[in-house]
Amino acid sequence: MIDVIMTGEVLKTVTRAVVALVSEARMHFLEKGLHSRAVDPANVAMVIVDVPRDSFEVYNIDEEKTVGVDMDRVFDISKSISAKDLVELSVQDESTLRIKFGSVEYKVALIDPSAIRKEPKIPELELPAKIVIDAGEFKKAIAAADKISDHVVFKSDRDGFKIEARGDVDSIMFQMSETELIEFNGGEARSMFSVDYLKEFCKVAGSGDLLTIHLGTNYPVRLVFELVGGKTRVEYILAPRIEAE
Amino acid sequence: MLPAFRPSVQVEKNVFGSSPPSFFVGRYGYPKVRVCPALPPITGDTTIYDRPEMWNTLPIEKVLEFRYSMILGQFSADVRRSREVEVVQELSLYDKPVDVEINLVRTPRQITSFDDVLPPLGPSAPAKDVRICSTPSPPRPVERVFYETDLKAADAMVYLYGKGIAISHIQKLLSAGGLGVRRKLVPTRWAITAVDDTVSKQLLEEVRQHDTIDQYRVFVLKEARNLFIAILCPSQWSFEWGEAWYPDTTWNRTKRVGVLTDSEGFFGRTTYAKLGGCYYSARLATAEYLNHIKRQAMAIVWREIYPGFKIPIGVWFVREMLRKMYGGDYTEFDTLEEALKYIGEHSSLGVERWVKTSNLVKAAGRQRTLWEFV
């Protein structure tokens, strides 16, 4: 039996984070809270979502349990819930997820978890640079880069953190020095990434949310968002692109 | 390659015949537009006159002959309401020919009109009156969506496609204002691209969830002074459509070959493609193929249009030729370089010129995957 209550904003954030990459996923209701992760079919990006038990208004599970969820569907439903309104998720039997808010009750059929693409192992990555930045600033930089190129270079050195995009005739540079960044370790790193994916990831965040970037050289990047006032943690891991010679 | 631009039928003021069924909705003057039921002045099974899905094995001359012999009776109509709307709406329901009688004000002029999106249109004249004289029964799914007035047009298109209704039939239903919640006539040109776009978007939702192909697949089709090439790369979904117009073709009256490409990434596009309707027809045929093999790929699709291909015949040509190409054999390669070398043997433009213009070739093979790092 699962019976949990959270705000509409938390549910929307969790489902939006996952649908950026896949339409179906497993949700694990663990003692420590809700966990979900998935990799996109092309194996380019991974999403890891955690909502600690304390972030829920009510968190009742009689044992740890995994359910398979049509995330597209639940995301769609969550769009009609106001951010601050409470929403109750419950699973009584193996087949149905009930979503209750206000006077509305949705019943969504669950998916057999074994029918969903296997969950990825989380790669252990040694990433030298750590950058903490306001997610809203990052989002603006990606939106600007998107106008001129389909890929961007993230660069970190002693001078600060840079995002560069180069088009056929124009280029754009976003630069923040150590003093402008919330936290920065000055580590040296440089990798190139697809703007398409980054743009999709940014949709979960807004200004005021904290983003921690772990960057390496020609290595996957870890983007860790702290959302809904720290109630929800969403991490994306994105494989790099090879830079043209 | 063209016969004279001249209809092959003699036309009277009173026209009686079997409409395939066919009609045309103009776009000039929107929302006051021309609505033209169309028919050849013969009775019998005329289905093939307006069914591009049946044209991929015919010489273009034959298709043009069908089109020249269709007579259009013009009415002017408001897209939101008029009696003519009911007539074309009824015509749009059927997938079998319907006997129709049209009284024209005068005998039509013997000209044919061409468009880059629409199939060519035959002679036309203002009409006084139109009457449907026989009524076959419409396919059940068509009847269902027609009477379901709270089903959104996009959902209706996807439903009909899933039920095996031909793309050209769905386009007619949309154009006649037979789909959606707030129904109105949709100019034929817009309806054709709207259906290609909507249906392919839906197919791609599924394609993006499939595994990638394992090797490079190359398809080649040469047909009617056109060369079609597709390179499917083992990478996540993205799409490019390229056209190379040689001198002495419809869109190129200069002395040099003009090459243009447009593309979209994994998550699709939000702006209208600069290559217009053909882009969406090509994307539909490609999405159909990938969905059929239950795989995803980066699809680079190019077309070379050689001298002498001088008439715009409509985007059906791209859709049906690519469907034909994807239905045929392909050659597999381990690397993009080998695939491009093979294409060099078929392309008259040359691979170098294509690679220079292409966005996706530059990107192909550059995206690494996570399991390389686990």
Interface residues (C-beta under 8 A of the other chain):
Chain A: V22 S23 V39 D40 P41 A42 N43 V44 A45 M46 P120 K121 P123 L125 D150 H151 S194 V195 D196 Y197 K199 E200 Y219 P220 I237 A239 P240 R241 I242 A244
Chain B: E205 R208 Q209 H210 D211 T212 S235 Q236 W237 G265 F266 F267 Q296 N359 K362 A363 G365 R366 Q367 R368 T369 L370 W371 E372 F373 V374
